[in-house]
Amino acid sequence: MQMKFFGLYKNTQVFKIALIVAIVVIGYIASVFYTQMQKLDTSVELIASSNKTQYELEKLLSIMGNYEMSLRNYIITQNEVYLEDRFLNRGEIEACIKNLKKIAGNDSAKIKDIDSLKKLIDYRFKLFRDLLLIQKSPRKNTSELYIKLLESSSCTESMHAFVYKRINAEISKIKRYNTNHQFELNDSIISAFLLVLLSLLILLLSFNKMNVDINELKKTNDELKFTNLSFKNAEQIAGFGHWKYNLVKNTYTFSDNFYRLMGVEPRAFEPSLENVGKFLHPDDYNSVMEVHKQSLIDHQPTSIMLRYLLQDGTVKYIMSVGSFTRNSNGDLVKIGVNYDITAQYKKTLEIEESNKQLKTINAELESFNNIVSHDLQEPLRKIQMFVSRLEEKEIDLLTPNGKEYFVKIRLAANKMQTLLIDLLNYSRVAKGDKIFVKLNLKDLVEQCIQDLSVDIEEKKAEIEVMDLPEINGIGFQMEQLFVNLISNSLKYSKENIPPKISIKSEKISGKEMYNSKIISNTDYHKIVVSDNGIGFKQEYADKVFQLFKRLETDSKYTGTGIGLAICKKIMENHNGFIKVKSRPSVGTKFSLFFPK
């Protein structure tokens, strides 16, 4: 689970999505926090406004109380000193009223209350004036004064009740505002805490991701440096160098080993076409420049062999290939590789020379083969003719030893003829025309059996031919193949035991191999020719297909050692192969594999 999480964490796309979600959440919390701050500011303003209103109202009551006290003191003492500050106090009252209206702002209800209060104050001041006039009148009416005092007290009580009602309302507001302010403050603290916590979390995750990315980048950079170093070493070991040409910026870039191919140290000169041209062989300069410049016009890949003429006079053969692509900036770039083929070129020249010599040798061998297969047969036929005439007319004149020598001469001549015929057949198979046609193998095998009918009857052999497929092949070679295999089974049969030969098609098992690859029925036909002959040890399985290789040296088993070599050559001509399995005194099984 941890590994899975770490894998998601390392995934840049997943991290980006998580970071975007976290930023959105922080933005939401920040907007909530901002709203709460605004509400806190509003609450503070409301509380301040209520406090100011309460203060101004209490100040009004205080001023009015001082005014009344001064008036009573004057009435009692008749001292004018108590009336000195009455106009100043009236100015303070006007300032308080003005402040209250300013605090009220556009609140019509508050403005109406303030106007009502001002009317009470104005009425109270009117009563003050009436009392002063009565008190200062020479004919002071005591009852009238008493009535005015009662009216003034009533007005004062009404004004006090009105003011205290407003003060209590402001106190209630302040309590409510304080409560709301406390809630909003708590919410703001929680929002601020979440905001700080998420910000720290994102910072930590970002820092950790950045640290991981830096480590990954460092690791990647180290691997890139190692790769570049390995590539440089590989260039030097493999003998190639690479170059780039930016068609937009008109700039060349050469690798270190590109310089070394020209026999100079890396960065020995500025990368440019002109500087490289100085190392081109004079005979190659024009053609190489023309091909390269034309490719810059039509943007077609190039492949050209050229020669470098080094400063010490050495000539290097170079194969230069280039193609076009676009880099990360979208610029069209031609990227090329030059590799040293001097050794291969010289080897090719040697091979070509060897091929010329081989063709000469082959021509000589072919001439020799013609001599062997044709010219030698003529004197051999004459020898056989004279042997035949001697046998008819002069054999009885020979001594017993002479008769024995005569028989050996005849056998040797016949064996020589057989050898020449086999050599001619092998030569014919090796260099014959390879015209493939559709062949019905069963019909072809039946024809081969007809051709060998005399030998089959002599050996009293039983030959079983089952269903065989049609293949594409060379007719006369297929006939020679099956004639040789059937003849081989007849030749190496057991004494006094009739040969049993089977020719059939089999399915390929899953373990069948050829050239280190498993082959199947979809790729090949498998034809099996088996017998109950004398067989041989399996360790000689590869040797039986070699030219002139005979496992049986007993004179009663005639043969030249070429027949199975011809079979192998025929199978190679048909892009197939032949295998053999054998056991002494049990028999031999040849497997033929023809490609479908």
C-alpha positions in Angstrom: 0.0 0.0 0.0 2.9 2.3 0.9 4.6 1.5 -2.3 1.5 2.3 -4.3 1.1 5.6 -2.5 4.7 6.4 -3.1 4.3 5.6 -6.7 1.3 7.9 -7.0 3.3 10.6 -5.1 6.1 10.3 -7.6 3.7 10.6 -10.4 3.9 14.3 -11.6 0.4 14.3 -13.0 -1.1 13.0 -9.8 0.9 15.5 -7.7 -0.2 18.4 -10.0 -3.9 17.4 -9.6 -3.4 17.2 -5.8 -1.7 20.5 -5.7 -4.4 22.2 -7.7 -7.1 20.7 -5.4 -5.1 21.9 -2.3 -4.8 25.4 -3.9 -8.6 25.5 -4.6 -9.3 24.5 -1.0 -6.8 27.1 0.3 -8.5 29.7 -1.9 -11.9 28.7 -0.6 -10.7 28.9 3.0 -8.9 32.2 2.3 -12.2 33.6 0.9 -14.1 32.4 4.0 -11.4 33.9 6.2 -11.6 37.2 4.2 -15.3 37.3 4.7 -14.9 36.6 8.4 -12.4 39.4 8.6 -14.8 41.7 7.0 -17.5 40.7 9.4 -15.0 41.2 12.3 -14.3 44.7 11.0 -18.1 45.4 10.7 -18.6 44.0 14.3 -15.7 46.2 15.6 -17.2 49.3 13.8 -20.7 48.5 15.2 -19.3 48.1 18.7 -17.3 51.3 18.3 -20.3 53.1 17.0 -22.5 51.9 19.9 -19.8 52.9 22.4 -19.5 56.3 20.8 -23.3 56.7 20.8 -23.4 55.7 24.5 -20.5 58.1 25.2 -22.2 61.0 23.5 -25.6 60.3 25.2 -23.9 60.1 28.7 -22.0 63.2 27.9 -25.3 65.0 27.0 -26.8 63.8 30.3 -23.7 65.0 32.2 -23.9 68.4 30.5 -27.6 68.7 31.2 -27.1 67.7 34.8 -24.4 70.3 35.2 -26.6 72.9 33.6 -29.5 72.1 36.0 -27.2 72.1 39.0 -25.8 75.5 38.0 -29.4 76.9 37.6 -30.4 75.6 41.1 -27.3 77.0 42.7 -28.1 80.3 41.0 -31.7 80.2 42.3 -30.6 79.5 45.8 -27.6 81.8 46.0 -28.4 84.5 43.4 -24.8 84.3 42.4 -24.1 85.0 38.6 -21.0 82.9 38.6 -23.1 79.8 38.2 -24.4 81.1 34.9 -21.0 81.9 33.2 -20.6 78.6 31.3 -24.2 78.2 30.0 -23.4 79.2 26.4 -20.3 77.0 26.4 -22.3 74.1 27.6 -24.9 74.7 24.9 -22.1 74.6 22.3 -20.9 71.2 23.7 -24.5 70.0 23.4 -24.7 71.0 19.8 -21.4 69.2 19.2 -22.8 66.0 20.8 -25.9 66.2 18.7 -23.8 66.6 15.6 -21.6 63.6 16.6 -24.6 61.5 17.2 -26.0 62.3 13.8 -22.6 61.6 12.3 -22.5 58.2 14.1 -26.1 57.4 13.0 -25.1 58.0 9.3 -28.1 57.1 7.1 -30.1 55.3 9.8 -33.4 57.2 9.6 -34.7 55.7 12.9 -31.6 56.9 14.8 -31.8 60.3 13.2 -35.5 60.6 14.2 -34.6 59.7 17.8 -31.8 62.2 17.8 -34.2 64.9 16.5 -36.7 64.0 19.3 -33.9 64.2 21.8 -32.9 67.6 20.5 -36.5 68.8 20.8 -36.5 67.7 24.4 -33.2 69.5 25.0 -34.4 72.6 23.3 -37.6 72.5 25.3 -35.5 72.0 28.5 -33.4 75.1 27.6 -36.6 77.1 27.0 -37.7 76.1 30.6 -34.2 77.2 31.8 -34.7 80.6 30.2 -38.2 80.9 31.7 -36.9 80.0 35.1 -34.1 82.6 34.8 -36.5 85.3 33.7 -38.9 84.5 36.6 -35.9 84.4 39.0 -34.5 87.7 37.8 -37.9 89.5 37.6 -38.3 92.3 40.2 -41.8 90.9 40.9 -40.9 87.3 41.3 -43.9 85.1 41.4 -43.1 82.2 43.7 -45.9 79.9 42.6 -45.1 80.4 39.0 -41.5 79.6 39.7 -42.5 76.5 41.5 -44.7 75.4 38.6 -41.8 75.9 36.1 -39.5 74.0 38.4 -41.9 71.0 38.4 -42.2 71.3 34.6 -38.4 71.4 34.3 -38.1 68.3 36.5 -40.7 66.4 34.5 -38.9 67.4 31.3 -35.6 66.4 32.7 -37.0 63.0 33.8 -38.4 62.5 30.3 -35.1 63.4 28.7 -33.3 61.1 31.1 -35.7 58.3 30.4 -35.3 58.8 26.6 -31.5 58.9 26.9 -31.2 55.9 29.2 -33.5 54.0 26.9 -31.2 54.8 24.0 -28.2 53.9 26.2 -29.7 50.6 27.2 -30.5 49.8 23.6 -26.8 50.6 22.7 -25.7 48.4 25.6 -27.8 45.5 24.3 -26.4 46.1 20.8 -22.9 46.1 22.2 -23.5 42.8 24.0 -25.0 41.3 20.9 -22.2 42.6 18.8 -19.6 41.3 21.3 -21.2 37.8 21.2 -21.3 37.8 17.4 -17.8 39.2 17.4 -16.6 36.4 19.6 -18.1 33.8 17.4 -16.7 35.4 14.3 -13.3 35.7 16.0 -13.3 32.0 16.9 -14.3 31.1 13.3 -11.6 33.3 12.0 -9.0 31.7 14.3 -10.1 28.2 13.1 -10.0 29.4 9.4 -6.6 31.0 10.0 -5.3 27.8 11.6 -6.6 25.7 8.7 -5.2 28.1 6.2 -1.8 28.1 7.9 -1.9 24.3 8.3 -2.8 23.6 4.7 -0.3 26.1 3.5 2.4 24.4 5.6 1.3 21.0 4.4 1.5 22.2 0.8 4.8 23.8 1.4 6.1 20.6 3.0 4.7 18.4 0.2 6.1 20.8 -2.4 9.4 20.9 -0.7 9.5 17.1 -0.4 8.4 16.7 -4.0 10.9 19.2 -5.1 13.6 17.3 -3.1 12.5 14.0 -4.7 12.4 15.6 -8.1 15.9 17.1 -7.5 17.2 13.7 -6.5 15.5 12.1 -9.5 16.9 14.9 -11.7 20.4 14.4 -10.2 20.1 10.6 -10.7 18.8 11.1 -14.3 21.6 13.6 -14.9 24.2 11.2 -13.6 22.7 8.4 -15.8 22.7 10.8 -18.7 26.4 11.7 -18.0 27.2 8.0 -17.8 25.2 7.4 -21.0 27.0 10.2 -22.8 30.3 8.9 -21.6 29.4 5.4 -22.7 28.2 6.7 -26.0 31.5 8.6 -26.5 33.4 5.5 -25.6 31.2 3.4 -27.9 31.8 5.8 -30.7 35.5 5.5 -30.2 35.4 1.7 -30.0 33.1 1.3 -32.9 34.9 3.8 -35.0 32.0 6.2 -35.7 31.1 9.8 -35.0 27.9 11.8 -35.2 27.2 15.3 -36.4 24.2 17.7 -36.5 23.2 20.6 -38.6 20.5 23.0 -37.5 18.9 24.4 -40.7 17.2 27.3 -38.8 20.3 28.5 -36.9 22.8 27.4 -39.6 25.0 25.8 -37.0 27.0 22.5 -37.0 27.7 20.3 -34.0 30.4 17.5 -34.0 31.0 14.7 -31.5 34.5 14.1 -30.2 35.1 11.0 -32.2 33.9 12.8 -35.4 37.1 14.9 -35.0 39.2 11.8 -34.3 38.0 10.2 -37.6 39.8 13.1 -39.3 43.0 12.4 -37.3 42.7 15.5 -35.1 41.9 16.1 -31.4 38.3 16.9 -30.3 37.4 20.5 -30.9 40.5 21.1 -32.9 38.5 23.5 -35.2 35.2 25.3 -35.3 32.3 23.0 -36.5 31.6 24.0 -40.1 31.2 22.5 -43.5 34.2 24.5 -44.8 36.5 23.1 -42.1 35.4 19.5 -42.7 35.8 20.0 -46.5 39.5 20.4 -45.9 39.8 16.8 -44.9 37.8 15.4 -47.9 39.8 13.6 -50.6 40.0 16.0 -53.6 38.4 13.5 -55.9 35.4 13.2 -53.6 34.9 16.9 -52.6 32.6 18.0 -55.3 30.3 15.0 -55.2 30.0 14.9 -51.4 29.3 18.7 -51.2 26.7 18.4 -54.0 24.8 15.5 -52.3 24.8 17.2 -48.9 23.7 20.7 -50.1 21.0 19.1 -52.3 19.6 17.2 -49.2 19.4 20.6 -47.4 17.0 21.7 -50.1 14.8 18.6 -50.6 15.2 17.3 -47.0 15.9 13.8 -48.3 18.1 11.3 -46.4 21.6 10.8 -47.6 24.0 7.8 -47.7 27.4 8.2 -49.4 30.8 6.7 -49.2 33.7 9.2 -49.1 37.4 9.4 -48.3 39.3 11.4 -45.7 42.8 12.5 -46.6 44.5 12.9 -43.2 47.4 15.3 -42.5 49.9 12.4 -42.5 48.7 11.3 -46.0 46.6 8.3 -44.7 43.4 7.7 -46.6 40.3 6.6 -44.6 37.2 5.2 -46.2 34.0 6.6 -44.5 30.4 5.8 -44.8 28.2 8.9 -44.1 24.5 8.6 -43.6 22.1 11.4 -42.6 18.4 12.0 -42.1 16.1 14.9 -41.0 14.1 15.5 -37.8 12.9 18.3 -35.6 14.4 19.1 -32.2 12.5 20.2 -29.0 12.3 23.8 -30.3 10.7 22.6 -33.5 13.8 23.5 -35.6 14.6 21.2 -38.6 17.8 19.4 -37.9 19.9 17.0 -40.1 21.5 14.3 -38.0 24.3 12.2 -39.5 26.6 9.4 -38.6 30.1 8.9 -40.1 31.8 5.5 -39.5 35.1 4.2 -40.5 34.8 1.4 -43.0 38.5 1.3 -44.0 39.1 -2.2 -42.7 35.9 -3.5 -44.2 36.6 -1.8 -47.5 40.1 -3.3 -47.7 38.6 -6.7 -46.6 36.1 -6.4 -49.4 38.9 -5.7 -51.9 40.7 -8.8 -50.6 37.4 -10.8 -50.9 36.9 -9.5 -54.4 40.4 -10.5 -55.3 39.9 -13.9 -53.6 36.6 -14.3 -55.6 38.5 -13.6 -58.8 41.1 -16.3 -57.9 38.2 -18.6 -56.8 36.5 -18.1 -60.2 39.7 -19.0 -61.9 40.1 -22.1 -59.7 36.5 -23.0 -60.3 37.0 -22.7 -64.0 40.0 -25.0 -63.8 38.0 -27.4 -61.6 35.2 -27.3 -64.1 37.6 -28.0 -66.9 39.1 -30.9 -64.8 35.6 -32.2 -64.1 34.8 -32.2 -67.9 38.0 -34.1 -68.4 37.1 -36.6 -65.7 33.4 -36.9 -66.6 33.8 -37.0 -70.4 37.4 -37.4 -71.7 38.3 -40.2 -69.3 35.2 -42.1 -70.1 36.3 -42.7 -73.7 39.5 -44.6 -72.9 37.6 -46.4 -70.1 35.0 -47.6 -72.5 37.7 -48.9 -74.8 39.3 -50.7 -71.8 35.9 -52.3 -71.0 35.4 -53.2 -74.7 38.8 -54.9 -75.0 38.2 -56.7 -71.7 34.8 -57.9 -73.0 36.4 -59.2 -76.3 39.2 -60.9 -74.3 36.6 -62.5 -72.1 34.7 -63.8 -75.1 37.7 -65.2 -77.2 40.9 -65.4 -75.1 39.7 -66.2 -71.5 40.3 -69.9 -71.9 44.0 -69.4 -72.9 44.8 -67.7 -69.6 46.3 -69.5 -66.6 44.3 -69.6 -63.4 46.3 -66.6 -62.1 45.7 -64.8 -65.3 41.9 -65.4 -65.1 41.9 -64.1 -61.5 43.8 -60.9 -62.6 41.4 -60.6 -65.6 38.4 -60.5 -63.3 40.1 -57.9 -61.0 40.8 -55.7 -64.1 37.1 -55.9 -65.2 35.8 -55.1 -61.7 38.2 -52.2 -61.4 37.1 -50.8 -64.8 33.4 -51.1 -63.8 34.1 -49.4 -60.5 36.0 -46.6 -62.3 33.0 -46.2 -64.6 30.6 -46.0 -61.6 32.8 -43.4 -59.9 33.0 -41.2 -63.1 29.2 -41.4 -63.5 28.7 -40.4 -59.8 31.1 -37.5 -60.2 29.2 -36.4 -63.3 25.9 -36.6 -61.4 27.3 -34.6 -58.4 28.7 -31.9 -60.8 25.3 -31.8 -62.5 23.5 -31.4 -59.2 25.9 -28.7 -58.0 25.8 -26.4 -61.0 22.6 -27.5 -62.8 19.7 -25.2 -63.6 17.3 -24.7 -60.7 13.9 -24.5 -62.4 11.2 -25.4 -59.9 7.9 -27.0 -60.9 5.0 -28.6 -59.1 5.9 -32.2 -58.4 3.7 -35.1 -57.2 6.1 -37.0 -55.0 4.1 -40.2 -55.0 4.1 -40.5 -58.8 7.8 -39.5 -58.9 8.7 -42.3 -56.4 6.6 -44.8 -58.2 8.6 -44.0 -61.4 11.9 -44.4 -59.5 10.8 -47.8 -58.3 10.1 -48.8 -61.9 13.6 -47.7 -62.9 15.1 -49.9 -60.1 12.7 -52.9 -60.7 15.6 -55.2 -61.7 17.6 -54.6 -58.5 14.4 -54.7 -56.4 13.4 -58.1 -57.9 17.0 -59.4 -57.4 16.9 -58.5 -53.7 13.2 -59.6 -53.4 12.6 -56.2 -51.7 9.3 -54.9 -50.4 8.7 -51.2 -50.9 5.7 -49.4 -49.3 4.8 -46.0 -50.6 2.1 -44.1 -48.7 0.5 -40.7 -49.5 3.1 -38.1 -50.3 2.6 -34.4 -50.7 3.1 -32.2 -53.8 6.1 -29.9 -53.6 7.9 -27.4 -55.7 11.1 -29.0 -56.9 13.6 -29.7 -59.7 12.3 -32.9 -61.4 15.5 -34.7 -62.4 17.1 -33.9 -59.0 14.1 -35.3 -57.1 14.3 -38.5 -59.2 18.1 -38.8 -58.5 17.4 -38.1 -54.7 14.9 -41.0 -54.3 16.8 -43.4 -56.6 20.0 -42.9 -54.5 18.1 -43.4 -51.2 16.3 -46.6 -52.5 19.5 -47.9 -54.0 21.3 -47.2 -50.7 18.7 -49.3 -48.9 19.0 -52.1 -51.4 22.8 -52.0 -51.4 23.2 -52.1 -47.6 20.5 -54.8 -46.9 21.1 -57.8 -44.7 22.1 -61.1 -46.2 19.3 -63.6 -46.7 16.8 -61.1 -45.4 14.6 -59.4 -48.0 14.8 -55.6 -47.7 11.7 -53.7 -46.4 11.6 -50.1 -47.5 9.0 -47.6 -46.4 8.5 -44.1 -48.0 5.9 -41.9 -46.2 5.0 -38.5 -45.0 5.1 -37.8 -41.2 4.1 -34.9 -39.0 6.9 -32.9 -37.5 7.3 -33.2 -33.7 7.7 -30.2 -31.5 11.3 -31.0 -30.7 12.5 -31.0 -34.3 15.4 -28.4 -34.7 17.3 -26.9 -37.6 19.9 -24.2 -37.4 19.1 -23.8 -33.6 15.4 -23.1 -34.4 12.4 -25.2 -33.8 10.6 -26.1 -37.0 6.9 -27.0 -37.4 4.4 -28.5 -39.9 3.5 -25.0 -41.0 7.0 -24.5 -42.4 8.1 -27.9 -43.8 7.0 -31.2 -45.3 8.7 -34.2 -43.7 9.3 -37.3 -45.9 10.8 -40.4 -44.2 12.6 -43.2 -46.1 13.3 -46.1 -43.7 14.7 -49.7 -44.2 15.7 -52.8 -42.2 19.2 -52.9 -43.5 22.6 -53.3 -41.7 22.5 -49.8 -40.3 25.5 -48.0 -38.7 26.5 -46.3 -35.5 24.7 -42.9 -35.0 28.0 -41.2 -34.3 28.7 -41.5 -38.0 25.5 -39.7 -39.0 27.2 -36.6 -40.3 30.0 -38.4 -42.1 27.8 -40.4 -44.4 26.9 -37.2 -46.3 30.6 -36.3 -47.0 32.1 -36.9 -50.5 33.9 -40.3 -50.9 33.1 -41.3 -47.3 32.2 -45.0 -47.1 31.5 -46.6 -43.7 31.5 -50.1 -45.1 34.8 -51.2 -46.7 33.7 -54.8 -47.3 34.0 -55.6 -51.1 30.5 -57.1 -51.1 29.1 -53.6 -50.5 29.8 -51.7 -53.7 29.8 -47.9 -53.7 31.8 -44.7 -54.3 30.8 -42.6 -51.3 29.2 -40.0 -53.5 25.5 -41.0 -53.5 24.5 -39.5 -50.1 26.6 -36.4 -50.7 24.5 -35.9 -53.9 21.3 -36.3 -51.7 22.5 -33.6 -49.3 23.3 -31.3 -52.2 19.9 -31.8 -53.7 18.2 -31.0 -50.4 20.3 -27.8 -50.1 19.3 -26.9 -53.7 15.6 -27.1 -52.5 16.3 -25.0 -49.4 15.6 -28.0 -47.3 17.8 -30.4 -45.3 18.3 -34.1 -44.6 18.8 -36.0 -41.4 19.6 -39.7 -40.7 19.1 -42.0 -37.7 20.5 -45.5 -37.7 21.3 -48.5 -35.5 23.6 -51.3 -36.4 21.6 -54.5 -37.5 18.3 -52.6 -37.0 18.1 -50.3 -40.0 18.3 -46.7 -41.2 15.8 -43.9 -41.4 16.4 -40.8 -43.6 14.2 -37.7 -43.0 13.8 -35.2 -45.8 12.5 -31.7 -44.9 11.1 -29.7 -47.8 10.0 -26.1 -47.2 6.3 -25.4 -47.9 
